[in-house]
Amino acid sequence: MSFSVAFFHMEKFESFRGRFLRYNGGEEHVFHGLDPDRWSYFEALSILKEEFKYDGAMKLWWKLKRGWMIGI
């Protein structure tokens, strides 16, 4: 079983209708076929460094489709 993850970058999240967050501007990149047994914070950093060439400080948040946003 695999899953997909979306990375949003180059802009910011903002409040939408007072309750929700949405990403305003920037880019969204979706990666499919990820292995849940190997997925980790370090796997996410690896994707950011390899695919987007980020090498500085980064902030990561994650959210299940119907869950709350969590910062790590």
Phi and psi in degrees as GROMACS dihedral restraints (atoms count N, CA, C in turn):
[ dihedral_restraints ]
;  ai    aj    ak    al  type     phi  dphi    fc
    3     4     5     6     1  -125.5    20    10
    4     5     6     7     1   171.6    20    10
    6     7     8     9     1  -141.6    20    10
    7     8     9    10     1   171.3    20    10
    9    10    11    12     1  -116.9    20    10
   10    11    12    13     1   153.5    20    10
   12    13    14    15     1  -136.5    20    10
   13    14    15    16     1   143.4    20    10
   15    16    17    18     1  -112.5    20    10
   16    17    18    19     1   131.7    20    10
   18    19    20    21     1  -106.7    20    10
   19    20    21    22     1   128.8    20    10
   21    22    23    24     1  -110.9    20    10
   22    23    24    25     1   131.4    20    10
   24    25    26    27     1  -152.2    20    10
   25    26    27    28     1   163.4    20    10
   27    28    29    30     1    82.2    20    10
   28    29    30    31     1    10.3    20    10
   30    31    32    33     1  -152.9    20    10
   31    32    33    34     1  -140.8    20    10
   33    34    35    36     1  -149.9    20    10
   34    35    36    37     1   159.5    20    10
   36    37    38    39     1   -84.6    20    10
   37    38    39    40     1   148.4    20    10
   39    40    41    42     1  -141.4    20    10
   40    41    42    43     1   159.4    20    10
   42    43    44    45     1   -68.1    20    10
   43    44    45    46     1   140.8    20    10
   45    46    47    48     1  -134.1    20    10
   46    47    48    49     1   119.1    20    10
   48    49    50    51     1    57.7    20    10
   49    50    51    52     1    28.3    20    10
   51    52    53    54     1    75.8    20    10
   52    53    54    55     1   -15.0    20    10
   54    55    56    57     1  -123.4    20    10
   55    56    57    58     1   -26.3    20    10
   57    58    59    60     1  -110.4    20    10
   58    59    60    61     1   161.7    20    10
   60    61    62    63     1  -109.7    20    10
   61    62    63    64     1   143.0    20    10
   63    64    65    66     1  -137.9    20    10
   64    65    66    67     1   156.7    20    10
   66    67    68    69     1   -92.2    20    10
   67    68    69    70     1   123.8    20    10
   69    70    71    72     1  -103.3    20    10
   70    71    72    73     1   112.0    20    10
   72    73    74    75     1    78.4    20    10
   73    74    75    76     1  -160.8    20    10
   75    76    77    78     1    70.0    20    10
   76    77    78    79     1  -158.3    20    10
   78    79    80    81     1  -128.5    20    10
   79    80    81    82     1   153.0    20    10
   81    82    83    84     1  -124.8    20    10
   82    83    84    85     1   130.2    20    10
   84    85    86    87     1  -126.9    20    10
   85    86    87    88     1   127.7    20    10
   87    88    89    90     1  -109.4    20    10
   88    89    90    91     1   133.3    20    10
   90    91    92    93     1  -114.5    20    10
   91    92    93    94     1   127.2    20    10
   93    94    95    96     1  -108.8    20    10
   94    95    96    97     1   162.0    20    10
   96    97    98    99     1    74.9    20    10
   97    98    99   100     1    26.4    20    10
   99   100   101   102     1   -80.4    20    10
  100   101   102   103     1   145.1    20    10
  102   103   104   105     1   -89.2    20    10
  103   104   105   106     1   117.5    20    10
  105   106   107   108     1   -64.6    20    10
  106   107   108   109     1   -22.8    20    10
  108   109   110   111     1   -76.5    20    10
  109   110   111   112     1   -18.1    20    10
  111   112   113   114     1  -108.5    20    10
  112   113   114   115     1   -10.4    20    10
  114   115   116   117     1   -69.1    20    10
  115   116   117   118     1   135.0    20    10
  117   118   119   120     1  -160.2    20    10
  118   119   120   121     1   173.7    20    10
  120   121   122   123     1   -55.2    20    10
  121   122   123   124     1   -42.8    20    10
  123   124   125   126     1   -69.7    20    10
  124   125   126   127     1   -32.4    20    10
  126   127   128   129     1   -64.9    20    10
  127   128   129   130     1   -41.4    20    10
  129   130   131   132     1   -62.7    20    10
  130   131   132   133     1   -45.1    20    10
  132   133   134   135     1   -60.7    20    10
  133   134   135   136     1   -39.5    20    10
  135   136   137   138     1   -60.7    20    10
  136   137   138   139     1   -44.4    20    10
  138   139   140   141     1   -61.8    20    10
  139   140   141   142     1   -45.0    20    10
  141   142   143   144     1   -62.5    20    10
  142   143   144   145     1   -40.2    20    10
  144   145   146   147     1   -72.1    20    10
  145   146   147   148     1   -41.2    20    10
  147   148   149   150     1   -78.0    20    10
  148   149   150   151     1   -46.4    20    10
  150   151   152   153     1   -82.9    20    10
  151   152   153   154     1   -36.5    20    10
  153   154   155   156     1  -109.4    20    10
  154   155   156   157     1    -2.8    20    10
  156   157   158   159     1    61.3    20    10
  157   158   159   160     1    28.2    20    10
  159   160   161   162     1   -75.8    20    10
  160   161   162   163     1   135.3    20    10
  162   163   164   165     1  -136.3    20    10
  163   164   165   166     1     2.1    20    10
  165   166   167   168     1  -102.4    20    10
  166   167   168   169     1  -158.7    20    10
  168   169   170   171     1   -68.6    20    10
  169   170   171   172     1   138.5    20    10
  171   172   173   174     1  -134.5    20    10
  172   173   174   175     1   150.6    20    10
  174   175   176   177     1  -116.9    20    10
  175   176   177   178     1   133.6    20    10
  177   178   179   180     1  -119.2    20    10
  178   179   180   181     1   138.8    20    10
  180   181   182   183     1  -128.0    20    10
  181   182   183   184     1   149.9    20    10
  183   184   185   186     1  -133.6    20    10
  184   185   186   187     1   154.7    20    10
  186   187   188   189     1  -154.2    20    10
  187   188   189   190     1   129.8    20    10
  189   190   191   192     1   -71.3    20    10
  190   191   192   193     1   162.0    20    10
  192   193   194   195     1   -51.9    20    10
  193   194   195   196     1   -41.7    20    10
  195   196   197   198     1  -117.7    20    10
  196   197   198   199     1    32.0    20    10
  198   199   200   201     1  -114.2    20    10
  199   200   201   202     1  -168.3    20    10
  201   202   203   204     1   -96.5    20    10
  202   203   204   205     1   154.3    20    10
  204   205   206   207     1   -76.0    20    10
  205   206   207   208     1   132.0    20    10
  207   208   209   210     1  -127.4    20    10
  208   209   210   211     1   128.5    20    10
  210   211   212   213     1   -89.0    20    10
  211   212   213   214     1   142.1    20    10
